[in-house]
Amino acid sequence: MLEQLISEATECDFKVALEIKKPKSWLKSVSAFSNGIGGTLFFGIADDRTVIGLQDIQKDAEAISRLIKERLTPLPSFILTPIRENGKNVLALQVSSGRTTPYYYKADGVMEAYIRVGNESVPAPDYIVNELILKGTHRSFDGLITDASKKDYSFTLLEATYLKRTGLRLESSDYISFGLADKDGRLTNAGRLLADQHNVFNSRIFCTRWNGLEKGSIFDDALDDKEYEGNLIYLLQSGSEFIRNNSKVRFSKEAKYRVDKPDYAERAVTEALVNALIHRDYILLGSEIHIDMYDDRLEIVSPGGMFEGTPIQECDISTIRSARRNPIIADLFHRMKYMERRGSGLRKIVSETEKLPGYTEQLRPEFFSTASDFRVVLKNANYIMCGIMYGDTIHDTTHDATYVVVHENVQEHLVSTKQQQLLKFCTVARSREEMQLFIGISNRSHFSKFYLKPLLESGQLKMTIPDKPKSKNQKYVTANRQKTKPSDS
């Protein structure tokens, strides 16, 4: 029975004995379980699950009930169950997820609310306490009435987008029925987040395209860097555009047609961005959504973990229940057909990615969450070096060529290979634009730093107008080759 209870517990803690003189050592876990998804405390069991047993189980049970009533407010819902295991007595204290959060531990005039972080119970930060207060009073941040008057703001982008996506005009009465404003014309936070003017400081997205596989310095290692702030629809459009501008669509030729091979499934990207905008925690001051693009992946990180507490990596996304942190915004985005009401966004991200040509399980999206953030990781389907080792043979479908990896540094090999392609391409004088298009690199500074300058400095490539390096008619030709008429392509 004991093993079954432990396996069925949503969260659990083990205590060798009941601490009465310092009850905070275990009462903080009761507070954390109540503020989260619930859990079970086992008394008389060591951390390694060795059964130690309690000497007076009846006395300990009475003390547990008394201390919970004296030290926790409001009173959480709990069940105490005595268990006989291997001839020893233990107690299982099952604590339910509370509906009147936050649940505080109180002693010596101090009240503290606790949450679970990993397998520990820690004091809840202020922004999480504020969110627990809203949850406990059955309110949400996006539904709170503000002092902002609707007549002082415009909603051009919202109304145009609503008309385009639904075929209906957004009437004045809809602002009230949709929860964007009250009858007195005061905006809710949802209304403020959808106004044309930027009036919610945390409504921001920071986007970066990094050079390589890890973060570095914005000034030295970022190929593209943008910051957007304002209306949620504007943020969705801008974030999508940034990802699109820093992605590629390759293709492979078949017998009678060609197959487009985008880096990422467009619908999966949209779902991930909508998920970030709708479910993020706007209470956390100085926060924003981050879009980080690397050679091999795209990461979208939003403030605020899972609304009901369980880390997403511990959930089965095929059966996970929808819990909306900002239900008004979610409902409006559903009306505009950006999302489905039944909370299938994560499943949609996976299913759309599975439709990519050449999909393998290695490209399956990943989801992670902590108490403070939520992360979606999409894998670049065209990252040809993914999983390649020294000595492997690779096929570049873009240029229909096969190579053997001869450098232990994979990134160095990739650059070297493309440099050689450029030298062959430039046996006829070519413009910078033609060269960038040929090897599929859109960023001018990245192309100059890793391809054009090294080839010029090594003497392998020459300018056709060396006296005017910045001439708009400048072209480049492979050294030791006779110049021919510039290509018209």
Summary of the structure (lengths in Angstrom):
residues: 489
radius of gyration: 29.2
end to end distance: 76.3
largest distance: 98.0
contacts: 1473
relative contact order: 0.08
helix: 34%
strand: 24%
